[in-house]
Amino acid sequence: MREFLKRRCDPRFFLYRLKWNHAHRLDWVLPFPTNIDIEPTGRCNLKCVMCPQAFEEVSPEDARMIDLGLVRKVVDEAAGNGVYSIKFTWRGEPALHNGLVEMVRYCKSKGVPEVQFTTNGTPYTERKIRDLIEAGLDRIIFSLDGARKDTVEKIRVGLNYDRAVETIKTFHRLRGETGRIKPFIRIQMVRMEQNKDEVGDFIRTWKPYADDIRVADVTDRGQGGHLAVGDQVAVGRRRCPQPWQRMVVAPTGEVLPCCADWRKEWVIGDVRSQSLKEIWHGPKMEAMRQVQREMQLDQVSPCRTCFVAESYAWEKVAAAGTPRGQA
């Protein structure tokens, strides 16, 4: 609610959310996506148990740091076509890129209304935090999966919990000291068997520092179902919103149709030689939309193995393990 109020009823935000929430339902193929994800690097400094980074190596080409000239090219076209949000996140940790502050600053200089990224909160100094705030960062999303240091460090392998906590508190403190309302601070948790009893404490711990707290259930990204709490079950598939919402630009310049195509199995174009608009309306992107329209999900590998929760219908499970209504 606080985040909503801080947007001060910007009409651009309402139009953005209208498109984001309803384009797929109406089969409304927009002239341009509402969101562009740009990955600064596919490299990560953690091996979280629910993430493919823990059990799959990112290719050397994707572990590179994206060229700032390529970022500017993408941002120029996106801003020129009215993109509301640019998110510097996909598979890797964005703060590992030394040019992250410049990326944020460039987006804001081009009038992009919302610039954001998701982070594990560790590769920061106070100077970098201050620079990101002053560059105009609109939203930062911290992933911190639990309320206890030992729990979080077992899940987020390689994390220095105390350092991540200090980063969050420093963002909150410096935002206040500079008299700004941004960046909005979201802190999120993936609920799984290891931390299911810490949700309440997680919310209580971070409420003083966050504008928004989210708890989502773990999904299978190839690690298997052993992490799931088991109190809900997927009972069907739904039309996924992502092919009507966004595109993802990898550090190589290759473009993917959604955040779930982790292995780049359905590359739809390349911004080094094509425009974003050309790719958005291109045959491979349209083929993915058609697969979603017809629910022929086995025809496209990212859809077949999708981990996006919104692409499934879920049902709560009774204590005995039977879906409610089937007992």
N, C-alpha and C positions, 0 to 999 in steps of 0.2 A: 504493500500500500504506500509506504514512504517513497519507494522508487517511482511509483505511478504519479504521485503528487509532485515529485521533483521535476517531472517532465513538463509541468506547467501547462498541461492540456495542449501541447503542440499539435496542430492539425496534421502535420506531416507524420507524426507518430501514429495517430489514429488510422490514417490511410495505409501506412505500412502494416499495422497489425491486421487491418481488414484484408489486405492482400495475403499476408502471411497465413492467416487462419482459414481463409475461404477459397483461395485460388484453386486448390486441388479439388475441393468439393464441387465447385462450379465448372471445373475443367477450363479454367480461365488462364490461358497461356499469355502471360504478360509480355509486353514489348521487351522487357529486360528484367532479370531477376531482382528480387528485393534485397538480397543479401549476397555478398561475395566473401567466401572464406579464402584467405591467402595464408599459406603455410610458410613461416619464416625458415623453419628447418624441420625435417622429419626426425631429428635426433632428440632424445630425451635423456635426462640424467637419473631417471627412476625406472624401476621395473615393477610397476603395480601389478598385483596378482590377477586383476580382472582385465588387464590391458594386453593387447597383442605385443606391445613392447617387451613383455616378460618372456615371450616364447617364440617370437619371430624377429629376425634381424631386418632392420630397415636397410634398403640397398644403399651403397655408397653414394649414388647420385641423389637419392632423396635425403641423405644425411647431410648434404651440403647446406650452406647458408644461401638463401635466395639472394639474387642480385638486386640491389636497390633500384637500378634502372628498370628492371622488369616490374618491380613493385610500382614504380611511378607510372609506367605504361598502363598497368591494370587499373590503378586508381584514377588516372586521367579519364579513361573510358567509362569506368563505373560512375564517377562523379558527374561526368557529362551526360549520363543517361539517368540521373536521378536516383541512384542506389541510396537507400536509407542507411544501411548498416554494412560495415566492413569488419570482419572478425579475423584477427591474426592468430588463428588456431586451426590445427587439424590433428596430426598424430604426435607431433613433437612438442617440446617445451619452448614457447616463443621467446622467453627471456634469455635463452642461450645466444640469440642473435644480437650482436653488438649494435645493429642498426634499428632496433625496435623503436626506440624513442623517435628517431627520424621518420620511420614509417607512420607512426601516430601523428606526428607534427605535419607531415605532408598531407595526410588525409584531411586533417582539420583545415589546412590552408586551402584545400579544394572544396570545402563546404560540405563534407560528408557529415550528416547529422549524428551518426552513432559509430564510434570506433571502440572496439572491445577486444578482449582476448581472455582465454582461460589459462590458468597457470597453477603450478604446484607450489609456488611461493618461495622457492629457495634461491634462485640465482639473482639476488638483488643486493644492492647497497642503498643506503639512505639517499645518496646522490641520484641514483637511478630512479628511485621512487619519486623523488621531488621533480626530476626531469619529466617523468611520465605524466605527473599531475599537471605540470606547467605546459606540457605539449598539448593538453586538452583531452586526454583519455576520458572517454565517457563511461565505460563500464569495465570492471575487472572481476573475473570469476575465479575464486579460489576453490580448488578441490582438496578436501581434507576429510578423510573417510573415517571419522570416529571422534569420540570425546576424550579418549585416553591416549597418552603418548605411546604406550606399548602396543596398543591396538593399531593405531595409525601407522606406526613404523613397521609392523608386521605386514600390513596390507600394502602400503606404499613403500616398497623395498628400496632402500637407498636414501630415504627422506630423513633430514634432520628436523624433527618435529618442532623443536624450540626455535629454530631459525624460521620455519614457515609461520609460526605463531607471531614471531617478532615482525615479520614482513607485513602481515595483516594489520597488526596494531600500529605499525609505522605509517602505512597508507591512511588509516583512519585518523591518526594524530596529525599528519601533515596536511591532510585535506582540511581539517578544522583550523589549523594554524594559518593556512593561506586563505581562509574565508570562502572556500569553494564548496559547492554541493556535489561536485563530480571529482573523481569517478564514483559512480554507484558501485557499491561493494556487495557482491553476491558470494556467499559461502555455501558450498554444496557437499553433499555426502552421498555415496553410493551404498545403499543398505544391502548387507549380505549376512551370511550366517555368522561371520566373525564379529560383527559390530551391531547386530540387530537390537541388542539391549541398551545401546548407547544413544539412540535417536533423541530421546528427551533431554539428556544431558548435553548433547551436541547443540540443540536449539537454544537451551538456556545459556550455554557458555558463550555462544557467538551472537546472541541477540543484541548486546550493547555495541557491537562493531559492524553489524551487517545491515544493509538496507533490504536485503532479501536473503532468505535461507531456503534451500531446496534439498529434498531427500528423494532420491530416485532408486528404484530397485535395480540390482545388477542384472545385466543381460549377457547372453552367451556370445562372446566375441571369438570363440574358438577354444576357450579354456575348458569347456564342458559345463555341466550344470551343478557341480559340487559346491559352488559358492552361494547358490540361491537359497533364500530362506525357505521357499517351498509353500508359501501361503497364498500363492496365486499361480495360475496356469494359463498359458496361451491357448485359446480355443478357436482361433481363426485368424485370418489376415484382413487387413484393411488397406485401402488406397493410401499409399505413403505420400505425405505432403511435399517431400523434398524436391522432386523433379519440377515442381511448380514454384519453388521458393528460391533456390540457391544454386550456386556452382562453387566448386572448390579448385583453387589453383595450387598445384604442387610446387616445390622449390625448383623443379626442372622447367616449369612453364606448362606442363601438361595439365589438362583440365578434366576434372571428374564430376559426375552428376550429383554426388551426395557425399556426406561424411562417412558413409558405411563402406565405401569402396576402398578399404584400407590397402589392399594389394594392387590397386590400379588395374583391375581386370576389365574395366569398361571405360577406357579413356575416350572422351568425346571430342577432344580437340587440343590445340596447343597455342597459347597466347603469343608465342614467339613468332608465329606465322599467320595467325588468325585473330580476328576481333572477337571479343566476348559475345557480342550480339550475334555474329555468325555462328558461333558454337552453340549458343542458347537455342537458336532456331534450326540447328543442324540435324541431320538424319539420325545420329546416334542418340541425341538427347530426346528427340521425338519418339524414337523406338522405345526408349525406357518409359516415357509417358504412356505409350500405347500398351505396353506390358501391364502397367498399373491400371489402365482403364479396363482391360480385359481380365485382370487378375491372373495372367499367365506368368506367374513369377518365376517359374523354373527356366524360362527362356533367357533370363539375364542373371549372371552369377551373383552380382551384389545383392539383387533382390532375393534370390534363392536362399542366401545365408544371412540376411539382414539382421542387424542387432538393434535397430532403431525401435524403441518400445512403441512409438505411435503407429507403427505399421502392423501391429497385432491387436487383436481383441483379447482382453484379459478377463478372467473370472476368479473371484476369491475361492479359496479352497477351505472346506470345513476341516475341523480338527482331525477327523479320521482319514483325511486325504482325498475325499470325494468332492468334486465341484458342487457348490451349493445349487440346489434345485435338481440334483441328480441322485441324491441320497434315497 
